Amino acid sequence: MGVQEANPIVRFFMGWTTPVLGLILVKLAAFAFGVIWFWRGKNLFLVNLFFSALVIWNGCAIFISMR
């Protein structure tokens, strides 16, 4: 669709392996960090708010690129 990955960490892993495997590795790492934070009793509200905004941003980027 012409949209490029802006996150340098995700871009590195997608270029280092196959794009799908790189994305899976990054998602697994994010999930592991979330579990560790949860087990340590940290509040995940701000993290969830950030990722919700990120999903909306990505959706807008995909929508705009389809026009």
PDBQT receptor file of N, H, CA, C and O in Angstrom, charges set to zero:
ATOM      1  N   MET A   1       0.811  -1.203   0.000  1.00  0.00    +0.000 N 
ATOM      2  CA  MET A   1       0.000   0.000   0.000  1.00  0.00    +0.000 C 
ATOM      3  C   MET A   1       0.850   1.259   0.000  1.00  0.00    +0.000 C 
ATOM      4  O   MET A   1       0.315   2.366  -0.065  1.00  0.00    +0.000 OA
ATOM      5  N   GLY A   2       2.172   1.105   0.072  1.00  0.00    +0.000 N 
ATOM      6  H   GLY A   2       2.607   0.206   0.125  1.00  0.00    +0.000 HD
ATOM      7  CA  GLY A   2       3.043   2.255   0.020  1.00  0.00    +0.000 C 
ATOM      8  C   GLY A   2       3.365   2.872   1.363  1.00  0.00    +0.000 C 
ATOM      9  O   GLY A   2       4.119   3.844   1.425  1.00  0.00    +0.000 OA
ATOM     10  N   VAL A   3       2.812   2.333   2.445  1.00  0.00    +0.000 N 
ATOM     11  H   VAL A   3       2.199   1.544   2.394  1.00  0.00    +0.000 HD
ATOM     12  CA  VAL A   3       3.086   2.868   3.774  1.00  0.00    +0.000 C 
ATOM     13  C   VAL A   3       4.349   2.190   4.306  1.00  0.00    +0.000 C 
ATOM     14  O   VAL A   3       4.463   0.965   4.253  1.00  0.00    +0.000 OA
ATOM     15  N   GLN A   4       5.293   2.977   4.816  1.00  0.00    +0.000 N 
ATOM     16  H   GLN A   4       5.200   3.971   4.859  1.00  0.00    +0.000 HD
ATOM     17  CA  GLN A   4       6.557   2.463   5.333  1.00  0.00    +0.000 C 
ATOM     18  C   GLN A   4       6.486   2.355   6.859  1.00  0.00    +0.000 C 
ATOM     19  O   GLN A   4       5.760   3.110   7.505  1.00  0.00    +0.000 OA
ATOM     20  N   GLU A   5       7.240   1.416   7.428  1.00  0.00    +0.000 N 
ATOM     21  H   GLU A   5       7.829   0.802   6.903  1.00  0.00    +0.000 HD
ATOM     22  CA  GLU A   5       7.322   1.278   8.884  1.00  0.00    +0.000 C 
ATOM     23  C   GLU A   5       8.195   2.393   9.438  1.00  0.00    +0.000 C 
ATOM     24  O   GLU A   5       9.328   2.573   8.991  1.00  0.00    +0.000 OA
ATOM     25  N   ALA A   6       7.681   3.143  10.406  1.00  0.00    +0.000 N 
ATOM     26  H   ALA A   6       6.760   2.997  10.770  1.00  0.00    +0.000 HD
ATOM     27  CA  ALA A   6       8.409   4.273  10.974  1.00  0.00    +0.000 C 
ATOM     28  C   ALA A   6       9.222   3.884  12.209  1.00  0.00    +0.000 C 
ATOM     29  O   ALA A   6      10.206   4.552  12.528  1.00  0.00    +0.000 OA
ATOM     30  N   ASN A   7       8.838   2.832  12.898  1.00  0.00    +0.000 N 
ATOM     31  H   ASN A   7       8.039   2.289  12.639  1.00  0.00    +0.000 HD
ATOM     32  CA  ASN A   7       9.543   2.418  14.104  1.00  0.00    +0.000 C 
ATOM     33  C   ASN A   7      10.855   1.742  13.702  1.00  0.00    +0.000 C 
ATOM     34  O   ASN A   7      10.836   0.724  13.010  1.00  0.00    +0.000 OA
ATOM     35  N   PRO A   8      12.000   2.300  14.130  1.00  0.00    +0.000 N 
ATOM     36  CA  PRO A   8      13.285   1.726  13.703  1.00  0.00    +0.000 C 
ATOM     37  C   PRO A   8      13.527   0.309  14.229  1.00  0.00    +0.000 C 
ATOM     38  O   PRO A   8      14.191  -0.487  13.565  1.00  0.00    +0.000 OA
ATOM     39  N   ILE A   9      12.998  -0.015  15.410  1.00  0.00    +0.000 N 
ATOM     40  H   ILE A   9      12.459   0.632  15.949  1.00  0.00    +0.000 HD
ATOM     41  CA  ILE A   9      13.180  -1.364  15.957  1.00  0.00    +0.000 C 
ATOM     42  C   ILE A   9      12.403  -2.377  15.128  1.00  0.00    +0.000 C 
ATOM     43  O   ILE A   9      12.928  -3.431  14.769  1.00  0.00    +0.000 OA
ATOM     44  N   VAL A  10      11.166  -2.057  14.831  1.00  0.00    +0.000 N 
ATOM     45  H   VAL A  10      10.739  -1.201  15.122  1.00  0.00    +0.000 HD
ATOM     46  CA  VAL A  10      10.343  -2.952  14.012  1.00  0.00    +0.000 C 
ATOM     47  C   VAL A  10      10.937  -3.071  12.615  1.00  0.00    +0.000 C 
ATOM     48  O   VAL A  10      11.000  -4.165  12.055  1.00  0.00    +0.000 OA
ATOM     49  N   ARG A  11      11.377  -1.938  12.048  1.00  0.00    +0.000 N 
ATOM     50  H   ARG A  11      11.327  -1.049  12.503  1.00  0.00    +0.000 HD
ATOM     51  CA  ARG A  11      11.979  -1.956  10.714  1.00  0.00    +0.000 C 
ATOM     52  C   ARG A  11      13.225  -2.840  10.675  1.00  0.00    +0.000 C 
ATOM     53  O   ARG A  11      13.448  -3.564   9.706  1.00  0.00    +0.000 OA
ATOM     54  N   PHE A  12      14.047  -2.775  11.751  1.00  0.00    +0.000 N 
ATOM     55  H   PHE A  12      13.866  -2.187  12.539  1.00  0.00    +0.000 HD
ATOM     56  CA  PHE A  12      15.245  -3.613  11.826  1.00  0.00    +0.000 C 
ATOM     57  C   PHE A  12      14.872  -5.094  11.812  1.00  0.00    +0.000 C 
ATOM     58  O   PHE A  12      15.423  -5.870  11.030  1.00  0.00    +0.000 OA
ATOM     59  N   PHE A  13      13.941  -5.481  12.671  1.00  0.00    +0.000 N 
ATOM     60  H   PHE A  13      13.493  -4.851  13.305  1.00  0.00    +0.000 HD
ATOM     61  CA  PHE A  13      13.570  -6.891  12.750  1.00  0.00    +0.000 C 
ATOM     62  C   PHE A  13      12.884  -7.380  11.475  1.00  0.00    +0.000 C 
ATOM     63  O   PHE A  13      13.041  -8.540  11.094  1.00  0.00    +0.000 OA
ATOM     64  N   MET A  14      12.132  -6.513  10.819  1.00  0.00    +0.000 N 
ATOM     65  H   MET A  14      12.004  -5.570  11.128  1.00  0.00    +0.000 HD
ATOM     66  CA  MET A  14      11.482  -6.908   9.572  1.00  0.00    +0.000 C 
ATOM     67  C   MET A  14      12.500  -7.064   8.445  1.00  0.00    +0.000 C 
ATOM     68  O   MET A  14      12.282  -7.847   7.521  1.00  0.00    +0.000 OA
ATOM     69  N   GLY A  15      13.614  -6.324   8.512  1.00  0.00    +0.000 N 
ATOM     70  H   GLY A  15      13.791  -5.688   9.262  1.00  0.00    +0.000 HD
ATOM     71  CA  GLY A  15      14.661  -6.452   7.512  1.00  0.00    +0.000 C 
ATOM     72  C   GLY A  15      15.652  -7.557   7.837  1.00  0.00    +0.000 C 
ATOM     73  O   GLY A  15      16.267  -8.132   6.939  1.00  0.00    +0.000 OA
ATOM     74  N   TRP A  16      15.806  -7.854   9.121  1.00  0.00    +0.000 N 
ATOM     75  H   TRP A  16      15.307  -7.386   9.851  1.00  0.00    +0.000 HD
ATOM     76  CA  TRP A  16      16.755  -8.864   9.578  1.00  0.00    +0.000 C 
ATOM     77  C   TRP A  16      16.240 -10.267   9.295  1.00  0.00    +0.000 C 
ATOM     78  O   TRP A  16      17.024 -11.161   8.975  1.00  0.00    +0.000 OA
ATOM     79  N   THR A  17      14.950 -10.467   9.408  1.00  0.00    +0.000 N 
ATOM     80  H   THR A  17      14.313  -9.741   9.668  1.00  0.00    +0.000 HD
ATOM     81  CA  THR A  17      14.313 -11.755   9.115  1.00  0.00    +0.000 C 
ATOM     82  C   THR A  17      13.284 -11.506   8.025  1.00  0.00    +0.000 C 
ATOM     83  O   THR A  17      13.352 -10.499   7.320  1.00  0.00    +0.000 OA
ATOM     84  N   THR A  18      12.349 -12.404   7.889  1.00  0.00    +0.000 N 
ATOM     85  H   THR A  18      12.294 -13.221   8.463  1.00  0.00    +0.000 HD
ATOM     86  CA  THR A  18      11.227 -12.126   6.988  1.00  0.00    +0.000 C 
ATOM     87  C   THR A  18      10.327 -11.096   7.672  1.00  0.00    +0.000 C 
ATOM     88  O   THR A  18      10.306 -11.030   8.901  1.00  0.00    +0.000 OA
ATOM     89  N   PRO A  19       9.594 -10.303   6.915  1.00  0.00    +0.000 N 
ATOM     90  CA  PRO A  19       8.739  -9.289   7.547  1.00  0.00    +0.000 C 
ATOM     91  C   PRO A  19       7.749  -9.865   8.566  1.00  0.00    +0.000 C 
ATOM     92  O   PRO A  19       7.535  -9.280   9.627  1.00  0.00    +0.000 OA
ATOM     93  N   VAL A  20       7.154 -11.004   8.241  1.00  0.00    +0.000 N 
ATOM     94  H   VAL A  20       7.329 -11.480   7.379  1.00  0.00    +0.000 HD
ATOM     95  CA  VAL A  20       6.173 -11.589   9.160  1.00  0.00    +0.000 C 
ATOM     96  C   VAL A  20       6.854 -12.070  10.442  1.00  0.00    +0.000 C 
ATOM     97  O   VAL A  20       6.351 -11.816  11.537  1.00  0.00    +0.000 OA
ATOM     98  N   LEU A  21       7.976 -12.751  10.322  1.00  0.00    +0.000 N 
ATOM     99  H   LEU A  21       8.385 -12.957   9.433  1.00  0.00    +0.000 HD
ATOM    100  CA  LEU A  21       8.690 -13.236  11.498  1.00  0.00    +0.000 C 
ATOM    101  C   LEU A  21       9.198 -12.069  12.345  1.00  0.00    +0.000 C 
ATOM    102  O   LEU A  21       9.123 -12.119  13.573  1.00  0.00    +0.000 OA
ATOM    103  N   GLY A  22       9.703 -11.038  11.711  1.00  0.00    +0.000 N 
ATOM    104  H   GLY A  22       9.763 -10.998  10.714  1.00  0.00    +0.000 HD
ATOM    105  CA  GLY A  22      10.154  -9.860  12.447  1.00  0.00    +0.000 C 
ATOM    106  C   GLY A  22       9.030  -9.220  13.229  1.00  0.00    +0.000 C 
ATOM    107  O   GLY A  22       9.216  -8.822  14.380  1.00  0.00    +0.000 OA
ATOM    108  N   LEU A  23       7.866  -9.117  12.615  1.00  0.00    +0.000 N 
ATOM    109  H   LEU A  23       7.715  -9.440  11.680  1.00  0.00    +0.000 HD
ATOM    110  CA  LEU A  23       6.709  -8.540  13.292  1.00  0.00    +0.000 C 
ATOM    111  C   LEU A  23       6.264  -9.420  14.451  1.00  0.00    +0.000 C 
ATOM    112  O   LEU A  23       5.904  -8.908  15.511  1.00  0.00    +0.000 OA
ATOM    113  N   ILE A  24       6.283 -10.725  14.266  1.00  0.00    +0.000 N 
ATOM    114  H   ILE A  24       6.576 -11.141  13.405  1.00  0.00    +0.000 HD
ATOM    115  CA  ILE A  24       5.923 -11.652  15.340  1.00  0.00    +0.000 C 
ATOM    116  C   ILE A  24       6.891 -11.518  16.516  1.00  0.00    +0.000 C 
ATOM    117  O   ILE A  24       6.463 -11.514  17.670  1.00  0.00    +0.000 OA
ATOM    118  N   LEU A  25       8.193 -11.407  16.232  1.00  0.00    +0.000 N 
ATOM    119  H   LEU A  25       8.540 -11.410  15.294  1.00  0.00    +0.000 HD
ATOM    120  CA  LEU A  25       9.186 -11.259  17.297  1.00  0.00    +0.000 C 
ATOM    121  C   LEU A  25       8.964  -9.977  18.102  1.00  0.00    +0.000 C 
ATOM    122  O   LEU A  25       9.058  -9.983  19.329  1.00  0.00    +0.000 OA
ATOM    123  N   VAL A  26       8.673  -8.894  17.412  1.00  0.00    +0.000 N 
ATOM    124  H   VAL A  26       8.596  -8.889  16.415  1.00  0.00    +0.000 HD
ATOM    125  CA  VAL A  26       8.434  -7.628  18.100  1.00  0.00    +0.000 C 
ATOM    126  C   VAL A  26       7.168  -7.713  18.950  1.00  0.00    +0.000 C 
ATOM    127  O   VAL A  26       7.146  -7.220  20.078  1.00  0.00    +0.000 OA
ATOM    128  N   LYS A  27       6.126  -8.326  18.423  1.00  0.00    +0.000 N 
ATOM    129  H   LYS A  27       6.143  -8.726  17.507  1.00  0.00    +0.000 HD
ATOM    130  CA  LYS A  27       4.869  -8.467  19.182  1.00  0.00    +0.000 C 
ATOM    131  C   LYS A  27       5.066  -9.363  20.400  1.00  0.00    +0.000 C 
ATOM    132  O   LYS A  27       4.511  -9.085  21.463  1.00  0.00    +0.000 OA
ATOM    133  N   LEU A  28       5.842 -10.428  20.262  1.00  0.00    +0.000 N 
ATOM    134  H   LEU A  28       6.293 -10.654  19.398  1.00  0.00    +0.000 HD
ATOM    135  CA  LEU A  28       6.122 -11.300  21.406  1.00  0.00    +0.000 C 
ATOM    136  C   LEU A  28       6.911 -10.555  22.482  1.00  0.00    +0.000 C 
ATOM    137  O   LEU A  28       6.645 -10.717  23.673  1.00  0.00    +0.000 OA
ATOM    138  N   ALA A  29       7.870  -9.749  22.069  1.00  0.00    +0.000 N 
ATOM    139  H   ALA A  29       8.086  -9.618  21.102  1.00  0.00    +0.000 HD
ATOM    140  CA  ALA A  29       8.641  -8.964  23.032  1.00  0.00    +0.000 C 
ATOM    141  C   ALA A  29       7.739  -7.960  23.758  1.00  0.00    +0.000 C 
ATOM    142  O   ALA A  29       7.851  -7.798  24.973  1.00  0.00    +0.000 OA
ATOM    143  N   ALA A  30       6.854  -7.292  23.028  1.00  0.00    +0.000 N 
ATOM    144  H   ALA A  30       6.764  -7.425  22.041  1.00  0.00    +0.000 HD
ATOM    145  CA  ALA A  30       5.926  -6.339  23.651  1.00  0.00    +0.000 C 
ATOM    146  C   ALA A  30       4.994  -7.055  24.621  1.00  0.00    +0.000 C 
ATOM    147  O   ALA A  30       4.708  -6.543  25.704  1.00  0.00    +0.000 OA
ATOM    148  N   PHE A  31       4.524  -8.231  24.238  1.00  0.00    +0.000 N 
ATOM    149  H   PHE A  31       4.756  -8.646  23.358  1.00  0.00    +0.000 HD
ATOM    150  CA  PHE A  31       3.658  -9.012  25.123  1.00  0.00    +0.000 C 
ATOM    151  C   PHE A  31       4.413  -9.406  26.396  1.00  0.00    +0.000 C 
ATOM    152  O   PHE A  31       3.862  -9.335  27.494  1.00  0.00    +0.000 OA
ATOM    153  N   ALA A  32       5.673  -9.821  26.243  1.00  0.00    +0.000 N 
ATOM    154  H   ALA A  32       6.120  -9.879  25.351  1.00  0.00    +0.000 HD
ATOM    155  CA  ALA A  32       6.483 -10.204  27.405  1.00  0.00    +0.000 C 
ATOM    156  C   ALA A  32       6.676  -9.021  28.350  1.00  0.00    +0.000 C 
ATOM    157  O   ALA A  32       6.566  -9.176  29.566  1.00  0.00    +0.000 OA
ATOM    158  N   PHE A  33       6.965  -7.838  27.799  1.00  0.00    +0.000 N 
ATOM    159  H   PHE A  33       7.055  -7.712  26.811  1.00  0.00    +0.000 HD
ATOM    160  CA  PHE A  33       7.093  -6.652  28.638  1.00  0.00    +0.000 C 
ATOM    161  C   PHE A  33       5.785  -6.347  29.368  1.00  0.00    +0.000 C 
ATOM    162  O   PHE A  33       5.801  -5.989  30.545  1.00  0.00    +0.000 OA
ATOM    163  N   GLY A  34       4.660  -6.487  28.677  1.00  0.00    +0.000 N 
ATOM    164  H   GLY A  34       4.647  -6.778  27.720  1.00  0.00    +0.000 HD
ATOM    165  CA  GLY A  34       3.360  -6.260  29.304  1.00  0.00    +0.000 C 
ATOM    166  C   GLY A  34       3.092  -7.225  30.444  1.00  0.00    +0.000 C 
ATOM    167  O   GLY A  34       2.584  -6.826  31.492  1.00  0.00    +0.000 OA
ATOM    168  N   VAL A  35       3.429  -8.487  30.248  1.00  0.00    +0.000 N 
ATOM    169  H   VAL A  35       3.842  -8.811  29.396  1.00  0.00    +0.000 HD
ATOM    170  CA  VAL A  35       3.238  -9.487  31.305  1.00  0.00    +0.000 C 
ATOM    171  C   VAL A  35       4.123  -9.174  32.508  1.00  0.00    +0.000 C 
ATOM    172  O   VAL A  35       3.678  -9.272  33.651  1.00  0.00    +0.000 OA
ATOM    173  N   ILE A  36       5.372  -8.799  32.251  1.00  0.00    +0.000 N 
ATOM    174  H   ILE A  36       5.733  -8.720  31.322  1.00  0.00    +0.000 HD
ATOM    175  CA  ILE A  36       6.293  -8.458  33.345  1.00  0.00    +0.000 C 
ATOM    176  C   ILE A  36       5.766  -7.246  34.123  1.00  0.00    +0.000 C 
ATOM    177  O   ILE A  36       5.777  -7.249  35.354  1.00  0.00    +0.000 OA
ATOM    178  N   TRP A  37       5.309  -6.219  33.417  1.00  0.00    +0.000 N 
ATOM    179  H   TRP A  37       5.300  -6.216  32.417  1.00  0.00    +0.000 HD
ATOM    180  CA  TRP A  37       4.757  -5.037  34.081  1.00  0.00    +0.000 C 
ATOM    181  C   TRP A  37       3.545  -5.419  34.911  1.00  0.00    +0.000 C 
ATOM    182  O   TRP A  37       3.396  -4.967  36.046  1.00  0.00    +0.000 OA
ATOM    183  N   PHE A  38       2.675  -6.254  34.346  1.00  0.00    +0.000 N 
ATOM    184  H   PHE A  38       2.795  -6.622  33.423  1.00  0.00    +0.000 HD
ATOM    185  CA  PHE A  38       1.461  -6.661  35.053  1.00  0.00    +0.000 C 
ATOM    186  C   PHE A  38       1.818  -7.436  36.314  1.00  0.00    +0.000 C 
ATOM    187  O   PHE A  38       1.250  -7.176  37.375  1.00  0.00    +0.000 OA
ATOM    188  N   TRP A  39       2.750  -8.387  36.218  1.00  0.00    +0.000 N 
ATOM    189  H   TRP A  39       3.211  -8.598  35.356  1.00  0.00    +0.000 HD
ATOM    190  CA  TRP A  39       3.170  -9.173  37.376  1.00  0.00    +0.000 C 
ATOM    191  C   TRP A  39       3.802  -8.304  38.458  1.00  0.00    +0.000 C 
ATOM    192  O   TRP A  39       3.695  -8.612  39.645  1.00  0.00    +0.000 OA
ATOM    193  N   ARG A  40       4.447  -7.241  38.060  1.00  0.00    +0.000 N 
ATOM    194  H   ARG A  40       4.534  -6.991  37.095  1.00  0.00    +0.000 HD
ATOM    195  CA  ARG A  40       5.075  -6.342  39.038  1.00  0.00    +0.000 C 
ATOM    196  C   ARG A  40       4.081  -5.339  39.611  1.00  0.00    +0.000 C 
ATOM    197  O   ARG A  40       4.465  -4.488  40.414  1.00  0.00    +0.000 OA
ATOM    198  N   GLY A  41       2.814  -5.420  39.216  1.00  0.00    +0.000 N 
ATOM    199  H   GLY A  41       2.503  -6.111  38.563  1.00  0.00    +0.000 HD
ATOM    200  CA  GLY A  41       1.770  -4.555  39.756  1.00  0.00    +0.000 C 
ATOM    201  C   GLY A  41       1.726  -3.167  39.158  1.00  0.00    +0.000 C 
ATOM    202  O   GLY A  41       1.147  -2.257  39.751  1.00  0.00    +0.000 OA
ATOM    203  N   LYS A  42       2.327  -2.986  37.994  1.00  0.00    +0.000 N 
ATOM    204  H   LYS A  42       2.797  -3.725  37.512  1.00  0.00    +0.000 HD
ATOM    205  CA  LYS A  42       2.322  -1.672  37.347  1.00  0.00    +0.000 C 
ATOM    206  C   LYS A  42       0.982  -1.435  36.653  1.00  0.00    +0.000 C 
ATOM    207  O   LYS A  42       0.322  -2.373  36.207  1.00  0.00    +0.000 OA
ATOM    208  N   ASN A  43       0.601  -0.182  36.574  1.00  0.00    +0.000 N 
ATOM    209  H   ASN A  43       1.137   0.580  36.937  1.00  0.00    +0.000 HD
ATOM    210  CA  ASN A  43      -0.628   0.195  35.899  1.00  0.00    +0.000 C 
ATOM    211  C   ASN A  43      -0.374   0.253  34.400  1.00  0.00    +0.000 C 
ATOM    212  O   ASN A  43       0.536   0.948  33.950  1.00  0.00    +0.000 OA
ATOM    213  N   LEU A  44      -1.166  -0.467  33.631  1.00  0.00    +0.000 N 
ATOM    214  H   LEU A  44      -1.905  -1.032  33.997  1.00  0.00    +0.000 HD
ATOM    215  CA  LEU A  44      -0.978  -0.522  32.176  1.00  0.00    +0.000 C 
ATOM    216  C   LEU A  44      -1.911   0.410  31.421  1.00  0.00    +0.000 C 
ATOM    217  O   LEU A  44      -2.009   0.320  30.198  1.00  0.00    +0.000 OA
ATOM    218  N   PHE A  45      -2.599   1.307  32.126  1.00  0.00    +0.000 N 
ATOM    219  H   PHE A  45      -2.519   1.380  33.121  1.00  0.00    +0.000 HD
ATOM    220  CA  PHE A  45      -3.562   2.184  31.460  1.00  0.00    +0.000 C 
ATOM    221  C   PHE A  45      -2.894   3.057  30.401  1.00  0.00    +0.000 C 
ATOM    222  O   PHE A  45      -3.381   3.146  29.275  1.00  0.00    +0.000 OA
ATOM    223  N   LEU A  46      -1.785   3.701  30.753  1.00  0.00    +0.000 N 
ATOM    224  H   LEU A  46      -1.389   3.629  31.668  1.00  0.00    +0.000 HD
ATOM    225  CA  LEU A  46      -1.123   4.593  29.792  1.00  0.00    +0.000 C 
ATOM    226  C   LEU A  46      -0.549   3.823  28.610  1.00  0.00    +0.000 C 
ATOM    227  O   LEU A  46      -0.558   4.320  27.483  1.00  0.00    +0.000 OA
ATOM    228  N   VAL A  47      -0.051   2.619  28.856  1.00  0.00    +0.000 N 
ATOM    229  H   VAL A  47      -0.044   2.216  29.771  1.00  0.00    +0.000 HD
ATOM    230  CA  VAL A  47       0.473   1.794  27.765  1.00  0.00    +0.000 C 
ATOM    231  C   VAL A  47      -0.663   1.428  26.815  1.00  0.00    +0.000 C 
ATOM    232  O   VAL A  47      -0.508   1.502  25.596  1.00  0.00    +0.000 OA
ATOM    233  N   ASN A  48      -1.811   1.032  27.378  1.00  0.00    +0.000 N 
ATOM    234  H   ASN A  48      -1.937   0.972  28.368  1.00  0.00    +0.000 HD
ATOM    235  CA  ASN A  48      -2.969   0.702  26.547  1.00  0.00    +0.000 C 
ATOM    236  C   ASN A  48      -3.466   1.918  25.777  1.00  0.00    +0.000 C 
ATOM    237  O   ASN A  48      -3.856   1.806  24.615  1.00  0.00    +0.000 OA
ATOM    238  N   LEU A  49      -3.453   3.065  26.418  1.00  0.00    +0.000 N 
ATOM    239  H   LEU A  49      -3.136   3.156  27.362  1.00  0.00    +0.000 HD
ATOM    240  CA  LEU A  49      -3.867   4.297  25.742  1.00  0.00    +0.000 C 
ATOM    241  C   LEU A  49      -2.933   4.617  24.575  1.00  0.00    +0.000 C 
ATOM    242  O   LEU A  49      -3.390   4.996  23.497  1.00  0.00    +0.000 OA
ATOM    243  N   PHE A  50      -1.622   4.463  24.793  1.00  0.00    +0.000 N 
ATOM    244  H   PHE A  50      -1.252   4.155  25.669  1.00  0.00    +0.000 HD
ATOM    245  CA  PHE A  50      -0.644   4.703  23.735  1.00  0.00    +0.000 C 
ATOM    246  C   PHE A  50      -0.861   3.765  22.555  1.00  0.00    +0.000 C 
ATOM    247  O   PHE A  50      -0.880   4.203  21.405  1.00  0.00    +0.000 OA
ATOM    248  N   PHE A  51      -1.024   2.466  22.840  1.00  0.00    +0.000 N 
ATOM    249  H   PHE A  51      -1.008   2.110  23.774  1.00  0.00    +0.000 HD
ATOM    250  CA  PHE A  51      -1.208   1.517  21.747  1.00  0.00    +0.000 C 
ATOM    251  C   PHE A  51      -2.543   1.692  21.047  1.00  0.00    +0.000 C 
ATOM    252  O   PHE A  51      -2.648   1.414  19.852  1.00  0.00    +0.000 OA
ATOM    253  N   SER A  52      -3.559   2.142  21.754  1.00  0.00    +0.000 N 
ATOM    254  H   SER A  52      -3.475   2.368  22.725  1.00  0.00    +0.000 HD
ATOM    255  CA  SER A  52      -4.838   2.456  21.103  1.00  0.00    +0.000 C 
ATOM    256  C   SER A  52      -4.667   3.605  20.118  1.00  0.00    +0.000 C 
ATOM    257  O   SER A  52      -5.194   3.568  19.006  1.00  0.00    +0.000 OA
ATOM    258  N   ALA A  53      -3.921   4.632  20.542  1.00  0.00    +0.000 N 
ATOM    259  H   ALA A  53      -3.493   4.662  21.445  1.00  0.00    +0.000 HD
ATOM    260  CA  ALA A  53      -3.647   5.755  19.641  1.00  0.00    +0.000 C 
ATOM    261  C   ALA A  53      -2.822   5.297  18.448  1.00  0.00    +0.000 C 
ATOM    262  O   ALA A  53      -3.022   5.775  17.332  1.00  0.00    +0.000 OA
ATOM    263  N   LEU A  54      -1.896   4.373  18.677  1.00  0.00    +0.000 N 
ATOM    264  H   LEU A  54      -1.733   3.984  19.584  1.00  0.00    +0.000 HD
ATOM    265  CA  LEU A  54      -1.067   3.849  17.592  1.00  0.00    +0.000 C 
ATOM    266  C   LEU A  54      -1.901   3.071  16.572  1.00  0.00    +0.000 C 
ATOM    267  O   LEU A  54      -1.674   3.185  15.368  1.00  0.00    +0.000 OA
ATOM    268  N   VAL A  55      -2.854   2.291  17.047  1.00  0.00    +0.000 N 
ATOM    269  H   VAL A  55      -3.038   2.198  18.026  1.00  0.00    +0.000 HD
ATOM    270  CA  VAL A  55      -3.738   1.542  16.144  1.00  0.00    +0.000 C 
ATOM    271  C   VAL A  55      -4.572   2.512  15.315  1.00  0.00    +0.000 C 
ATOM    272  O   VAL A  55      -4.749   2.303  14.114  1.00  0.00    +0.000 OA
ATOM    273  N   ILE A  56      -5.084   3.566  15.936  1.00  0.00    +0.000 N 
ATOM    274  H   ILE A  56      -4.940   3.736  16.911  1.00  0.00    +0.000 HD
ATOM    275  CA  ILE A  56      -5.866   4.567  15.199  1.00  0.00    +0.000 C 
ATOM    276  C   ILE A  56      -4.985   5.249  14.155  1.00  0.00    +0.000 C 
ATOM    277  O   ILE A  56      -5.415   5.454  13.020  1.00  0.00    +0.000 OA
ATOM    278  N   TRP A  57      -3.750   5.604  14.535  1.00  0.00    +0.000 N 
ATOM    279  H   TRP A  57      -3.401   5.438  15.458  1.00  0.00    +0.000 HD
ATOM    280  CA  TRP A  57      -2.808   6.238  13.601  1.00  0.00    +0.000 C 
ATOM    281  C   TRP A  57      -2.549   5.325  12.403  1.00  0.00    +0.000 C 
ATOM    282  O   TRP A  57      -2.597   5.777  11.259  1.00  0.00    +0.000 OA
ATOM    283  N   ASN A  58      -2.274   4.039  12.661  1.00  0.00    +0.000 N 
ATOM    284  H   ASN A  58      -2.235   3.673  13.590  1.00  0.00    +0.000 HD
ATOM    285  CA  ASN A  58      -2.015   3.098  11.573  1.00  0.00    +0.000 C 
ATOM    286  C   ASN A  58      -3.236   2.925  10.683  1.00  0.00    +0.000 C 
ATOM    287  O   ASN A  58      -3.110   2.833   9.461  1.00  0.00    +0.000 OA
ATOM    288  N   GLY A  59      -4.408   2.880  11.287  1.00  0.00    +0.000 N 
ATOM    289  H   GLY A  59      -4.510   2.955  12.279  1.00  0.00    +0.000 HD
ATOM    290  CA  GLY A  59      -5.632   2.781  10.495  1.00  0.00    +0.000 C 
ATOM    291  C   GLY A  59      -5.817   3.983   9.584  1.00  0.00    +0.000 C 
ATOM    292  O   GLY A  59      -6.213   3.838   8.427  1.00  0.00    +0.000 OA
ATOM    293  N   CYS A  60      -5.530   5.173  10.108  1.00  0.00    +0.000 N 
ATOM    294  H   CYS A  60      -5.209   5.291  11.048  1.00  0.00    +0.000 HD
ATOM    295  CA  CYS A  60      -5.618   6.387   9.283  1.00  0.00    +0.000 C 
ATOM    296  C   CYS A  60      -4.600   6.355   8.154  1.00  0.00    +0.000 C 
ATOM    297  O   CYS A  60      -4.912   6.737   7.026  1.00  0.00    +0.000 OA
ATOM    298  N   ALA A  61      -3.381   5.900   8.448  1.00  0.00    +0.000 N 
ATOM    299  H   ALA A  61      -3.127   5.590   9.364  1.00  0.00    +0.000 HD
ATOM    300  CA  ALA A  61      -2.348   5.823   7.406  1.00  0.00    +0.000 C 
ATOM    301  C   ALA A  61      -2.753   4.863   6.306  1.00  0.00    +0.000 C 
ATOM    302  O   ALA A  61      -2.556   5.151   5.126  1.00  0.00    +0.000 OA
ATOM    303  N   ILE A  62      -3.318   3.721   6.682  1.00  0.00    +0.000 N 
ATOM    304  H   ILE A  62      -3.478   3.487   7.641  1.00  0.00    +0.000 HD
ATOM    305  CA  ILE A  62      -3.771   2.749   5.674  1.00  0.00    +0.000 C 
ATOM    306  C   ILE A  62      -4.922   3.326   4.865  1.00  0.00    +0.000 C 
ATOM    307  O   ILE A  62      -4.950   3.188   3.643  1.00  0.00    +0.000 OA
ATOM    308  N   PHE A  63      -5.874   3.974   5.538  1.00  0.00    +0.000 N 
ATOM    309  H   PHE A  63      -5.851   4.086   6.531  1.00  0.00    +0.000 HD
ATOM    310  CA  PHE A  63      -7.018   4.570   4.841  1.00  0.00    +0.000 C 
ATOM    311  C   PHE A  63      -6.566   5.625   3.843  1.00  0.00    +0.000 C 
ATOM    312  O   PHE A  63      -7.029   5.642   2.702  1.00  0.00    +0.000 OA
ATOM    313  N   ILE A  64      -5.657   6.509   4.270  1.00  0.00    +0.000 N 
ATOM    314  H   ILE A  64      -5.281   6.495   5.196  1.00  0.00    +0.000 HD
ATOM    315  CA  ILE A  64      -5.177   7.570   3.383  1.00  0.00    +0.000 C 
ATOM    316  C   ILE A  64      -4.405   6.998   2.209  1.00  0.00    +0.000 C 
ATOM    317  O   ILE A  64      -4.503   7.511   1.095  1.00  0.00    +0.000 OA
ATOM    318  N   SER A  65      -3.636   5.936   2.446  1.00  0.00    +0.000 N 
ATOM    319  H   SER A  65      -3.556   5.518   3.351  1.00  0.00    +0.000 HD
ATOM    320  CA  SER A  65      -2.846   5.356   1.357  1.00  0.00    +0.000 C 
ATOM    321  C   SER A  65      -3.722   4.638   0.336  1.00  0.00    +0.000 C 
ATOM    322  O   SER A  65      -3.283   4.401  -0.790  1.00  0.00    +0.000 OA
ATOM    323  N   MET A  66      -4.930   4.292   0.699  1.00  0.00    +0.000 N 
ATOM    324  H   MET A  66      -5.287   4.484   1.613  1.00  0.00    +0.000 HD
ATOM    325  CA  MET A  66      -5.839   3.589  -0.218  1.00  0.00    +0.000 C 
ATOM    326  C   MET A  66      -6.569   4.547  -1.132  1.00  0.00    +0.000 C 
ATOM    327  O   MET A  66      -7.171   4.112  -2.115  1.00  0.00    +0.000 OA
ATOM    328  N   ARG A  67      -6.538   5.829  -0.845  1.00  0.00    +0.000 N 
ATOM    329  H   ARG A  67      -6.050   6.182  -0.047  1.00  0.00    +0.000 HD
ATOM    330  CA  ARG A  67      -7.292   6.811  -1.646  1.00  0.00    +0.000 C 
ATOM    331  C   ARG A  67      -6.654   7.088  -2.949  1.00  0.00    +0.000 C 
ATOM    332  O   ARG A  67      -7.169   7.888  -3.730  1.00  0.00    +0.000 OA
TER     333      ARG A  67
